[in-house]
């Protein structure tokens, strides 16, 4: 089912962008698109996948993998930090790859269902 979703992404405490969009929420998997990326979050057994034209970043509690599409190569990347919480219709994700100076924080609020005709 399609839902309104509200996303705020921060680097440390600096707001990078805020977005209101439509997401698909089915079988405890939330997926949505930004201007550059397609995001898929499995809420049952946590996984976060960000796909764009160049790469795929997949984060799970156990590992983080970056796949470069043009090279058809994948690389495991150590995480400095990972925090993931769900509270009702709110999702909080904080992660920091070893290559990042500051962590990224993503706050997502799942809004109302969109009635389709």
Secondary structure in CASP SS format (residue, H / E / C, confidence):
PFRMAT SS
TARGET T0000
AUTHOR 0000-0000-0000
METHOD secondary structure of the structure
MODEL  1
X C 1.00
X E 1.00
X E 1.00
X E 1.00
X E 1.00
X E 1.00
X E 1.00
X E 1.00
X E 1.00
X E 1.00
X E 1.00
X C 1.00
X C 1.00
X E 1.00
X E 1.00
X E 1.00
X E 1.00
X E 1.00
X E 1.00
X E 1.00
X E 1.00
X E 1.00
X E 1.00
X E 1.00
X E 1.00
X E 1.00
X C 1.00
X C 1.00
X E 1.00
X E 1.00
X E 1.00
X E 1.00
X E 1.00
X C 1.00
X C 1.00
X C 1.00
X C 1.00
X E 1.00
X E 1.00
X E 1.00
X E 1.00
X E 1.00
X C 1.00
X C 1.00
X C 1.00
X C 1.00
X E 1.00
X E 1.00
X E 1.00
X E 1.00
X E 1.00
X C 1.00
X C 1.00
X C 1.00
X E 1.00
X E 1.00
X E 1.00
X E 1.00
X E 1.00
X E 1.00
X C 1.00
X C 1.00
X C 1.00
X E 1.00
X E 1.00
X E 1.00
X E 1.00
X E 1.00
X C 1.00
X C 1.00
X C 1.00
X C 1.00
X E 1.00
X E 1.00
X E 1.00
X E 1.00
X C 1.00
X C 1.00
X E 1.00
X E 1.00
X E 1.00
X E 1.00
X E 1.00
X E 1.00
X E 1.00
X E 1.00
X E 1.00
X C 1.00
X C 1.00
X E 1.00
X E 1.00
X E 1.00
X E 1.00
X E 1.00
X E 1.00
X E 1.00
X E 1.00
X C 1.00
X C 1.00
X C 1.00
X C 1.00
X C 1.00
X C 1.00
X E 1.00
X E 1.00
X E 1.00
X E 1.00
X E 1.00
X E 1.00
X E 1.00
X E 1.00
X E 1.00
X E 1.00
X C 1.00
X C 1.00
X C 1.00
X C 1.00
END
